[in-house]
Amino acid sequence: MPQTLTKVDVGNYQTLAHQAGKVIRLGEKEIVLFKLSTGEVKAVENKSPHPKGGTLADGLVSGTYVYCPLYDWKISLNDGKVQAPDEGQVKTYEVEVEDNRILLLI
């Protein structure tokens, strides 16, 4: 049976800064939102896939990628995959913007 996703309102689109991470906590999950230069909003888990860990909220955003602030790994905000030669992946979340509200599908 397919799982039904729930839309969770996580903030105001207008107040989300461009290319800066905003951390959202939903229970045990820590998710970071990024508003790209195009205005699109992306969401990924706020955990570096590097073996030593770390967070992504302070990462540098370029295009549709975030660079891990500790290890400089390039991570796609579209699918969460780390770019070669490094390996790993973070969980991504679908985001919708409706009536100036950011809705995270979980």
All heavy atoms as an XYZ file, in Angstrom:
821
protein
N       0.834     -1.179      0.000
C       0.000      0.000      0.000
C       0.885      1.250      0.000
O       1.767      1.385      0.841
C      -0.876     -0.030      1.252
C      -1.864      1.055      1.342
S      -2.971      0.593      2.709
C      -3.937      2.010      2.818
N       0.663      2.180     -0.933
C       1.505      3.380     -1.010
C       1.350      4.270      0.229
O       0.260      4.397      0.777
C       1.009      4.112     -2.252
C      -0.016      3.256     -2.892
C      -0.324      2.128     -1.979
N       2.464      4.871      0.628
C       2.451      5.740      1.793
C       1.945      7.125      1.386
O       2.334      7.661      0.361
C       3.865      5.854      2.372
C       3.926      6.704      3.606
C       5.333      6.802      4.148
O       6.284      6.322      3.555
N       5.476      7.448      5.278
N       1.053      7.695      2.188
C       0.531      9.023      1.935
C       1.432     10.043      2.627
O       1.742      9.895      3.808
C      -0.905      9.154      2.481
O      -1.717      8.147      1.876
C      -1.482     10.516      2.178
N       1.844     11.057      1.880
C       2.684     12.100      2.444
C       1.809     13.175      3.087
O       0.728     13.489      2.604
C       3.568     12.723      1.368
C       4.587     11.792      0.720
C       5.330     12.505     -0.397
C       5.565     11.267      1.747
N       2.314     13.745      4.167
C       1.628     14.813      4.880
C       2.342     16.126      4.588
O       3.571     16.189      4.628
C       1.653     14.544      6.400
O       1.041     13.280      6.645
C       0.942     15.625      7.169
N       1.561     17.174      4.327
C       2.137     18.506      4.133
C       2.226     19.198      5.486
O       1.237     19.322      6.193
C       1.265     19.335      3.197
C       1.247     18.847      1.775
C       0.389     19.747      0.911
C       0.351     19.230     -0.517
N      -0.476     20.113     -1.384
N       3.454     19.631      5.814
C       3.689     20.322      7.082
C       4.155     21.742      6.768
O       5.132     21.946      6.046
C       4.764     19.586      7.920
C       5.035     20.338      9.211
C       4.345     18.152      8.198
N       3.448     22.723      7.314
C       3.803     24.126      7.119
C       5.040     24.421      7.965
O       5.011     24.273      9.188
C       2.635     25.007      7.553
C       2.842     26.479      7.233
O       4.001     26.957      7.290
O       1.844     27.164      6.949
N       6.129     24.823      7.290
C       7.387     25.055      8.003
C       7.885     26.496      7.916
O       9.002     26.781      8.317
C       8.493     24.067      7.535
C       8.140     22.650      7.939
C       8.738     24.167      6.039
N       7.068     27.392      7.374
C       7.498     28.775      7.390
C       6.993     29.632      6.250
O       6.326     29.165      5.334
N       7.331     30.906      6.356
C       6.950     31.916      5.391
C       8.002     31.994      4.281
O       9.185     32.191      4.561
C       6.833     33.268      6.106
C       6.355     34.379      5.210
O       6.823     34.546      4.097
N       5.420     35.156      5.723
N       7.562     31.857      3.047
C       8.470     31.889      1.899
C       9.211     33.222      1.809
O      10.407     33.253      1.524
C       7.670     31.629      0.618
C       8.508     31.727     -0.632
C       9.324     30.669     -1.026
C       8.484     32.868     -1.426
C      10.094     30.754     -2.173
C       9.251     32.960     -2.573
C      10.052     31.896     -2.945
O      10.827     31.984     -4.069
N       8.527     34.315      2.040
C       9.140     35.640      1.891
C      10.273     35.886      2.882
O      11.197     36.642      2.585
C       8.075     36.744      2.037
C       7.041     36.735      0.936
C       7.625     36.995     -0.446
O       8.592     37.721     -0.610
N       7.032     36.370     -1.450
N      10.208     35.272      4.056
C      11.246     35.522      5.064
C      12.422     34.550      4.976
O      13.404     34.724      5.703
C      10.648     35.463      6.487
O      10.109     34.161      6.716
C       9.565     36.521      6.668
N      12.320     33.555      4.090
C      13.431     32.613      3.919
C      14.527     33.281      3.092
O      14.287     33.698      1.955
C      12.947     31.332      3.225
C      13.963     30.204      3.064
C      14.447     29.706      4.430
C      13.355     29.056      2.275
N      15.699     33.409      3.668
C      16.809     34.078      2.987
C      17.308     33.256      1.803
O      17.307     32.023      1.852
C      17.957     34.314      3.969
N      17.740     33.950      0.739
C      18.308     33.267     -0.420
C      19.648     32.639     -0.061
O      20.477     33.274      0.586
C      18.523     34.257     -1.575
C      17.311     34.485     -2.409
N      16.111     34.878     -1.885
C      17.110     34.351     -3.733
C      15.233     34.992     -2.847
N      15.804     34.679     -3.977
N      19.834     31.394     -0.472
C      21.091     30.656     -0.401
C      21.669     30.517      1.009
O      22.868     30.331      1.170
C      22.101     31.269     -1.363
C      21.608     31.181     -2.795
C      22.536     31.830     -3.784
O      22.662     33.043     -3.814
N      23.190     31.015     -4.579
N      20.818     30.614      2.014
C      21.255     30.413      3.397
C      20.374     29.336      4.007
O      19.172     29.301      3.768
C      21.133     31.710      4.194
N      20.962     28.445      4.774
C      20.216     27.351      5.362
C      19.348     27.775      6.533
O      19.748     28.601      7.346
N      18.142     27.218      6.587
C      17.252     27.416      7.740
C      16.898     26.038      8.274
O      16.326     25.213      7.564
C      15.986     28.159      7.344
C      15.041     28.334      8.522
C      13.790     29.084      8.149
C      12.901     29.199      9.386
N      11.658     29.888      9.086
N      17.237     25.791      9.534
C      17.018     24.485     10.147
C      15.587     24.388     10.661
O      15.085     25.297     11.327
C      18.016     24.239     11.299
C      17.722     22.921     11.997
C      19.439     24.255     10.765
N      14.956     23.255     10.336
C      13.612     22.925     10.797
C      13.721     21.618     11.577
O      14.348     20.669     11.111
C      12.662     22.703      9.587
C      12.620     23.932      8.687
C      11.276     22.285     10.043
C      12.059     25.165      9.336
N      13.091     21.561     12.733
C      13.077     20.327     13.522
C      11.653     19.785     13.555
O      10.728     20.489     13.949
C      13.588     20.586     14.930
C      15.078     20.819     14.941
C      15.626     21.060     16.349
N      17.050     21.276     16.302
C      17.625     22.436     16.024
N      16.894     23.482     15.751
N      18.947     22.547     16.004
N      11.508     18.553     13.122
C      10.216     17.865     13.155
C      10.416     16.559     13.913
O      10.905     15.584     13.349
C       9.708     17.586     11.740
C       9.442     18.807     10.858
C       9.101     18.386      9.448
C       8.327     19.643     11.448
N      10.083     16.567     15.185
C      10.321     15.398     16.020
C      11.810     15.105     16.084
O      12.605     15.961     16.456
N      12.210     13.916     15.665
C      13.616     13.510     15.671
C      14.363     13.984     14.431
O      15.585     13.892     14.361
C      13.712     11.983     15.764
C      13.148     11.402     17.047
C      13.959     11.803     18.264
O      15.199     11.735     18.213
O      13.332     12.180     19.272
N      13.635     14.480     13.429
C      14.257     14.883     12.168
C      14.740     16.324     12.233
O      14.053     17.209     12.747
C      13.261     14.771     11.008
C      12.811     13.368     10.732
C      11.799     13.346      9.611
C      11.288     11.929      9.425
N      10.286     11.840      8.386
N      15.951     16.544     11.715
C      16.470     17.895     11.552
C      16.704     18.094     10.066
O      17.509     17.390      9.455
C      17.757     18.091     12.349
C      18.205     19.532     12.364
C      19.308     19.796     13.366
O      19.042     19.715     14.579
O      20.438     20.065     12.909
N      15.972     19.036      9.504
C      15.957     19.272      8.065
C      16.403     20.703      7.820
O      16.092     21.603      8.610
C      14.533     19.036      7.515
C      14.107     17.581      7.789
C      14.434     19.361      6.025
C      12.635     17.321      7.652
N      17.118     20.930      6.728
C      17.540     22.282      6.386
C      16.905     22.686      5.058
O      16.876     21.917      4.105
C      19.085     22.418      6.364
C      19.716     21.512      5.342
C      19.513     23.856      6.136
N      16.348     23.902      5.043
C      15.751     24.481      3.839
C      16.733     25.442      3.197
O      17.411     26.194      3.897
C      14.483     25.264      4.196
C      13.361     24.545      4.918
C      12.272     25.545      5.289
C      12.804     23.427      4.069
N      16.774     25.426      1.877
C      17.582     26.378      1.119
C      16.707     26.992      0.032
O      16.055     26.259     -0.714
C      18.772     25.687      0.438
C      19.796     25.136      1.377
C      19.841     23.783      1.661
C      20.735     25.965      1.970
C      20.801     23.255      2.508
C      21.696     25.452      2.831
C      21.735     24.100      3.100
N      16.694     28.337     -0.058
C      16.031     29.009     -1.175
C      17.122     29.321     -2.198
O      18.058     30.067     -1.907
C      15.343     30.293     -0.732
C      14.537     30.946     -1.875
C      14.080     32.363     -1.578
C      12.975     32.454     -0.605
N      12.467     33.859     -0.461
N      16.990     28.726     -3.370
C      17.983     28.903     -4.423
C      17.855     30.279     -5.065
O      16.854     30.976     -4.873
C      17.818     27.808     -5.477
C      17.807     26.362     -4.967
C      17.703     25.391     -6.139
C      19.014     26.065     -4.120
N      18.852     30.669     -5.856
C      18.818     31.966     -6.542
C      17.637     32.068     -7.493
O      17.174     33.158     -7.808
C      20.133     32.216     -7.284
O      20.342     31.201     -8.245
N      17.087     30.925     -7.931
C      15.911     30.894     -8.807
C      14.619     31.103     -8.036
O      13.557     31.257     -8.640
C      15.815     29.534     -9.523
O      15.664     28.507     -8.528
C      17.023     29.272    -10.379
N      14.682     31.051     -6.699
C      13.501     31.166     -5.863
C      12.940     29.821     -5.431
O      12.091     29.748     -4.552
N      13.415     28.740     -6.050
C      12.958     27.399     -5.687
C      13.490     27.044     -4.292
O      14.594     27.434     -3.921
C      13.483     26.399     -6.717
C      12.987     25.004     -6.540
C      13.480     24.069     -7.640
O      14.353     24.450     -8.448
O      12.994     22.939     -7.663
N      12.690     26.296     -3.525
C      13.091     25.876     -2.191
C      13.401     24.386     -2.202
O      12.632     23.585     -2.732
C      11.992     26.179     -1.146
C      12.416     25.702      0.244
C      11.668     27.662     -1.122
N      14.542     24.027     -1.631
C      14.969     22.630     -1.512
C      15.120     22.285     -0.036
O      15.436     23.159      0.787
C      16.307     22.394     -2.226
C      16.271     22.646     -3.716
C      15.452     21.596     -4.420
C      15.533     21.732     -5.931
N      14.850     20.653     -6.613
N      14.916     21.007      0.284
C      15.043     20.547      1.681
C      15.811     19.238      1.713
O      15.529     18.326      0.938
C      13.668     20.368      2.303
N      16.791     19.163      2.608
C      17.573     17.939      2.810
C      17.788     17.750      4.304
O      17.659     18.686      5.089
C      18.952     17.987      2.091
C      18.791     18.101      0.592
C      19.828     19.104      2.624
N      18.133     16.514      4.683
C      18.459     16.289      6.093
C      19.698     17.111      6.427
O      20.587     17.301      5.592
C      18.679     14.810      6.374
C      19.887     14.193      5.707
C      20.041     12.710      6.003
O      19.819     12.293      7.150
O      20.384     11.970      5.070
N      19.740     17.620      7.636
C      20.839     18.490      8.061
C      21.971     17.667      8.652
O      22.377     17.843      9.789
C      20.330     19.518      9.082
C      21.359     20.576      9.384
O      22.185     20.910      8.546
N      21.314     21.116     10.582
N      22.480     16.738      7.842
C      23.547     15.851      8.297
C      24.486     15.575      7.127
O      24.071     15.049      6.099
C      22.946     14.543      8.803
C      23.956     13.562      9.303
C      23.278     12.288      9.750
C      24.339     11.238     10.055
N      23.762      9.912     10.218
N      25.730     15.918      7.296
C      26.713     15.634      6.251
C      26.876     14.129      6.082
O      26.924     13.393      7.079
C      28.067     16.246      6.608
O      29.045     15.862      5.655
N      26.972     13.652      4.850
C      27.192     12.222      4.629
C      28.645     11.803      4.868
O      28.971     10.634      4.765
C      26.784     12.030      3.165
C      27.020     13.354      2.538
C      26.750     14.371      3.598
N      29.503     12.754      5.192
C      30.906     12.442      5.484
C      30.967     11.511      6.695
O      30.191     11.660      7.639
C      31.669     13.736      5.762
C      33.147     13.552      5.822
N      33.782     13.084      6.959
C      34.113     13.761      4.900
C      35.085     13.026      6.727
N      35.313     13.430      5.487
N      31.885     10.536      6.703
C      31.992      9.593      7.833
C      32.153     10.267      9.198
O      31.735      9.724     10.208
C      33.213      8.751      7.482
C      33.315      8.816      6.003
C      32.823     10.201      5.626
N      32.739     11.449      9.234
C      32.921     12.148     10.508
C      31.721     13.018     10.863
O      31.718     13.661     11.911
C      34.197     12.987     10.472
C      35.455     12.137     10.411
C      36.691     12.994     10.465
C      37.939     12.124     10.377
N      39.160     12.940     10.394
N      30.708     13.074      9.998
C      29.479     13.803     10.289
C      29.591     15.301     10.114
O      30.431     15.793      9.373
N      28.743     16.008     10.812
C      28.642     17.458     10.680
C      27.266     17.826     10.142
O      26.429     16.964      9.875
N      27.020     19.122     10.005
C      25.735     19.594      9.500
C      25.919     20.340      8.186
O      27.031     20.724      7.832
C      25.050     20.512     10.527
O      25.889     21.639     10.759
C      24.778     19.783     11.831
N      24.809     20.551      7.489
C      24.857     21.229      6.186
C      24.286     22.640      6.225
O      24.423     23.386      5.261
C      24.093     20.401      5.143
C      24.659     19.017      4.858
C      23.753     18.274      3.878
C      26.074     19.116      4.300
N      23.644     23.032      7.319
C      22.947     24.315      7.390
C      23.835     25.508      7.065
O      23.363     26.499      6.510
C      22.307     24.495      8.760
N      25.110     25.439      7.392
C      26.025     26.548      7.119
C      26.788     26.375      5.816
O      27.745     27.103      5.553
C      27.022     26.705      8.269
C      26.337     27.129      9.549
O      25.371     27.908      9.477
O      26.759     26.668     10.628
N      26.352     25.429      4.996
C      27.033     25.171      3.729
C      26.820     26.276      2.717
O      25.843     27.018      2.765
N      27.737     26.367      1.779
C      27.673     27.335      0.690
C      26.816     26.753     -0.428
O      27.048     25.625     -0.872
C      29.092     27.628      0.173
C      29.200     28.535     -1.041
C      28.745     29.945     -0.678
C      30.621     28.566     -1.546
N      25.821     27.510     -0.879
C      24.933     27.066     -1.948
C      25.389     27.683     -3.266
O      25.643     28.879     -3.353
C      23.469     27.462     -1.662
C      22.563     27.090     -2.821
C      22.990     26.799     -0.385
N      25.491     26.829     -4.280
C      25.838     27.275     -5.627
C      24.985     26.491     -6.609
O      25.092     25.263     -6.683
C      27.325     27.032     -5.905
O      27.650     27.438     -7.221
N      24.113     27.195     -7.320
C      23.206     26.513     -8.234
C      22.288     25.602     -7.451
O      21.611     26.032     -6.520
N      22.291     24.308     -7.808
C      21.459     23.327     -7.096
C      22.314     22.420     -6.211
O      21.959     21.272     -5.958
C      20.643     22.477     -8.082
O      21.541     21.821     -8.977
C      19.643     23.319     -8.857
N      23.430     22.947     -5.730
C      24.329     22.179     -4.873
C      24.603     22.934     -3.579
O      24.582     24.165     -3.543
C      25.674     21.931     -5.576
C      25.546     21.042     -6.779
C      25.340     21.577     -8.043
C      25.616     19.656     -6.655
C      25.197     20.746     -9.152
C      25.478     18.824     -7.756
C      25.266     19.384     -8.994
O      25.120     18.560    -10.081
N      24.879     22.176     -2.530
C      25.370     22.742     -1.289
C      26.732     22.103     -1.027
O      26.927     20.912     -1.263
C      24.398     22.509     -0.100
C      24.196     21.039      0.206
C      24.869     23.265      1.133
N      27.666     22.907     -0.564
C      29.005     22.424     -0.220
C      29.073     22.260      1.292
O      28.813     23.209      2.032
C      30.077     23.407     -0.688
C      30.235     23.405     -2.188
C      29.383     24.144     -2.993
C      31.218     22.637     -2.798
C      29.513     24.133     -4.369
C      31.354     22.627     -4.176
C      30.504     23.368     -4.951
O      30.622     23.356     -6.327
N      29.393     21.052      1.723
C      29.519     20.754      3.147
C      30.515     21.740      3.760
O      31.642     21.871      3.270
C      29.996     19.313      3.327
S      30.343     18.873      5.036
N      30.119     22.457      4.842
C      31.004     23.474      5.400
C      32.260     22.925      6.074
O      33.239     23.640      6.231
C      30.114     24.197      6.411
C      29.066     23.212      6.772
C      28.848     22.372      5.547
N      32.258     21.641      6.450
C      33.427     21.061      7.106
C      34.364     20.344      6.144
O      35.577     20.378      6.306
C      32.985     20.081      8.208
C      32.225     20.694      9.365
C      31.738     19.604     10.318
C      33.085     21.704     10.105
N      33.794     19.669      5.135
C      34.611     18.794      4.293
C      34.584     19.175      2.817
O      35.211     18.524      2.005
C      34.156     17.334      4.478
C      34.086     16.970      5.936
C      32.866     16.857      6.582
C      35.241     16.798      6.688
C      32.787     16.553      7.933
C      35.173     16.498      8.038
C      33.947     16.379      8.650
O      33.884     16.091      9.992
N      33.837     20.215      2.474
C      33.754     20.746      1.116
C      33.224     19.733      0.104
O      33.525     19.816     -1.076
C      35.110     21.314      0.656
C      34.951     22.307     -0.479
O      33.953     23.055     -0.479
O      35.808     22.325     -1.372
N      32.436     18.770      0.563
C      31.806     17.834     -0.361
C      30.682     18.556     -1.084
O      29.925     19.324     -0.479
C      31.248     16.635      0.383
C      32.271     15.606      0.757
C      33.633     15.746      0.771
C      32.005     14.276      1.193
N      34.224     14.586      1.193
C      33.247     13.664      1.452
C      30.853     13.556      1.393
C      33.356     12.356      1.892
C      30.949     12.246      1.836
C      32.201     11.655      2.070
N      30.550     18.304     -2.371
C      29.507     18.905     -3.206
C      28.308     17.953     -3.233
O      28.410     16.824     -3.693
C      30.053     19.125     -4.615
C      29.105     19.834     -5.550
C      29.786     20.042     -6.905
C      28.888     20.732     -7.883
N      29.548     20.872     -9.210
N      27.160     18.434     -2.747
C      25.972     17.592     -2.584
C      24.817     18.182     -3.383
O      24.492     19.370     -3.235
C      25.591     17.496     -1.094
C      26.777     16.936     -0.294
C      24.345     16.648     -0.908
C      26.697     17.204      1.181
N      24.191     17.366     -4.207
C      23.052     17.805     -5.005
C      21.838     18.031     -4.117
O      21.460     17.151     -3.333
C      22.721     16.763     -6.077
O      21.489     17.084     -6.708
N      21.208     19.180     -4.265
C      19.975     19.452     -3.528
C      18.772     18.820     -4.219
O      17.686     18.789     -3.662
C      19.774     20.962     -3.368
C      20.802     21.645     -2.457
C      20.680     23.159     -2.555
C      20.644     21.179     -1.027
N      18.961     18.296     -5.427
C      17.880     17.627     -6.147
C      17.701     16.176     -5.705
O      16.585     15.732     -5.475
C      18.116     17.670     -7.655
C      17.952     19.063     -8.203
O      17.085     19.817     -7.775
N      18.791     19.431     -9.149
N      18.815     15.444     -5.605
C      18.710     14.021     -5.259
C      19.537     13.621     -4.038
O      19.517     12.472     -3.627
C      19.081     13.137     -6.453
C      20.512     13.325     -6.937
O      21.341     13.930     -6.220
O      20.805     12.866     -8.053
N      20.280     14.561     -3.450
C      21.045     14.287     -2.241
C      22.372     13.587     -2.449
O      23.091     13.327     -1.494
N      22.724     13.302     -3.707
C      23.951     12.549     -3.965
C      25.194     13.434     -3.903
O      25.201     14.553     -4.399
C      23.881     11.872     -5.333
C      22.847     10.764     -5.370
C      22.823     10.081     -6.707
C      21.738      9.001     -6.717
N      21.625      8.353     -8.024
N      26.236     12.871     -3.316
C      27.540     13.517     -3.250
C      28.223     13.326     -4.597
O      28.152     12.249     -5.198
C      28.398     12.902     -2.122
C      29.793     13.472     -2.118
C      27.720     13.117     -0.776
N      28.867     14.365     -5.076
C      29.542     14.297     -6.362
C      30.904     13.621     -6.249
O      31.610     13.797     -5.260
C      29.709     15.712     -6.931
C      28.383     16.451     -7.081
C      27.392     15.712     -7.948
O      27.598     15.567     -9.140
N      26.305     15.237     -7.355
N      31.247     12.837     -7.271
C      32.530     12.118     -7.332
C      33.671     13.121     -7.262
O      33.525     14.252     -7.713
C      32.599     11.290     -8.604
N      34.786     12.734     -6.686
C      35.211     11.390     -6.325
C      34.703     10.940     -4.957
O      34.928      9.809     -4.557
C      36.732     11.486     -6.317
C      36.991     12.886     -5.850
C      35.876     13.699     -6.465
N      33.994     11.832     -4.217
C      33.467     11.445     -2.914
C      32.190     10.629     -3.108
O      31.600     10.634     -4.189
C      33.196     12.697     -2.072
C      34.456     13.515     -1.878
O      35.475     12.940     -1.452
O      34.437     14.720     -2.187
N      31.765      9.940     -2.069
C      30.586      9.085     -2.159
C      29.698      9.289     -0.951
O      30.171      9.545      0.147
C      30.991      7.613     -2.225
C      31.766      7.245     -3.461
C      32.155      5.769     -3.468
O      31.916      5.073     -2.474
O      32.709      5.328     -4.481
N      28.400      9.165     -1.157
C      27.431      9.272     -0.081
C      26.158      9.918     -0.586
O      26.046     10.291     -1.758
N      25.193     10.046      0.305
C      23.920     10.637     -0.065
C      23.193     11.094      1.193
O      23.304     10.476      2.250
C      23.057      9.631     -0.821
C      21.783     10.215     -1.379
C      21.102      9.279     -2.361
O      21.524      8.149     -2.573
N      20.039      9.752     -2.973
N      22.452     12.187      1.077
C      21.584     12.658      2.144
C      20.138     12.506      1.695
O      19.847     12.496      0.494
C      21.861     14.126      2.545
C      23.250     14.284      3.113
C      21.634     15.072      1.394
N      19.236     12.412      2.645
C      17.814     12.312      2.332
C      17.307     13.675      1.872
O      17.653     14.698      2.451
C      17.041     11.844      3.557
C      15.554     11.679      3.306
C      14.878     10.990      4.463
C      13.379     10.841      4.281
N      12.933     10.306      3.047
N      16.508     13.668      0.818
C      15.877     14.887      0.329
C      14.388     14.829      0.645
O      13.821     13.758      0.827
C      16.070     15.052     -1.192
O      15.502     13.932     -1.858
C      17.542     15.178     -1.557
N      13.773     15.994      0.681
C      12.342     16.106      0.949
C      11.701     16.978     -0.117
O      12.283     17.986     -0.541
C      12.093     16.735      2.330
C      12.625     15.897      3.458
C      13.937     16.037      3.900
C      11.820     14.951      4.075
C      14.433     15.263      4.931
C      12.306     14.167      5.119
C      13.609     14.337      5.533
O      14.097     13.557      6.557
N      10.490     16.609     -0.507
C       9.749     17.404     -1.475
C       9.190     18.635     -0.776
O       8.741     18.576      0.375
C       8.613     16.562     -2.059
C       7.926     17.227     -3.219
C       6.883     16.337     -3.871
O       6.916     15.106     -3.667
O       6.023     16.896     -4.575
N       9.222     19.765     -1.499
C       8.757     21.040     -0.953
C       7.777     21.665     -1.935
O       7.984     21.617     -3.142
C       9.946     22.015     -0.735
C       9.453     23.367     -0.237
C      10.969     21.433      0.217
N       6.719     22.250     -1.397
C       5.771     23.027     -2.197
C       5.630     24.402     -1.554
O       5.777     24.529     -0.338
C       4.403     22.346     -2.247
C       4.411     21.016     -2.961
C       3.044     20.338     -2.967
O       2.069     20.903     -2.409
O       2.967     19.237     -3.530
N       5.348     25.405     -2.367
C       5.059     26.736     -1.848
C       3.645     27.084     -2.294
O       3.345     27.072     -3.483
C       6.072     27.783     -2.359
C       5.698     29.175     -1.859
C       7.489     27.422     -1.931
N       2.785     27.344     -1.311
C       1.390     27.694     -1.575
C       1.020     28.893     -0.709
O       1.218     28.859      0.508
C       0.456     26.528     -1.245
C       0.634     25.311     -2.120
C      -0.272     24.156     -1.719
O      -1.127     24.317     -0.818
O      -0.103     23.067     -2.298
N       0.476     29.924     -1.336
C       0.031     31.113     -0.595
C       1.114     31.640      0.338
O       0.851     31.950      1.504
C      -1.253     30.817      0.197
C      -2.418     30.448     -0.706
O      -2.514     31.034     -1.817
O      -3.207     29.568     -0.327
N       2.321     31.705     -0.173
C       3.465     32.248      0.563
C       3.911     31.381      1.742
O       4.694     31.811      2.570
C       3.163     33.670      1.046
C       4.412     34.500      1.139
O       5.346     34.347      0.355
N       4.454     35.397      2.104
N       3.415     30.145      1.834
C       3.800     29.228      2.898
C       4.656     28.114      2.310
O       4.394     27.618      1.207
C       2.584     28.606      3.590
C       1.619     29.602      4.206
C       2.245     30.538      5.193
N       2.860     29.848      6.324
C       3.621     30.430      7.234
N       3.878     31.718      7.172
N       4.136     29.735      8.221
N       5.693     27.711      3.048
C       6.557     26.596      2.641
C       5.986     25.320      3.248
O       5.830     25.226      4.467
C       8.002     26.809      3.127
C       8.566     28.116      2.579
C       8.872     25.617      2.713
C       9.862     28.548      3.241
N       5.646     24.369      2.389
C       5.068     23.107      2.834
C       6.047     21.986      2.552
O       6.471     21.783      1.409
C       3.743     22.848      2.107
C       2.703     23.959      2.253
C       1.485     23.651      1.395
C       2.300     24.155      3.707
N       6.412     21.276      3.594
C       7.340     20.146      3.494
C       6.504     18.867      3.474
O       5.612     18.689      4.314
C       8.266     20.160      4.698
C       9.433     19.211      4.726
C      10.412     19.532      3.608
C      10.141     19.301      6.070
N       6.768     17.998      2.496
C       6.028     16.744      2.401
C       6.823     15.662      3.110
O       7.940     15.340      2.725
C       5.785     16.369      0.943
C       4.634     17.118      0.275
C       4.974     18.562      0.024
C       4.231     16.434     -1.004
N       6.240     15.132      4.188
C       6.917     14.085      4.959
C       6.010     12.877      5.119
O       4.830     12.944      4.908
C       7.381     14.579      6.341
C       6.205     15.123      7.153
C       8.448     15.638      6.190
C       6.530     15.347      8.591
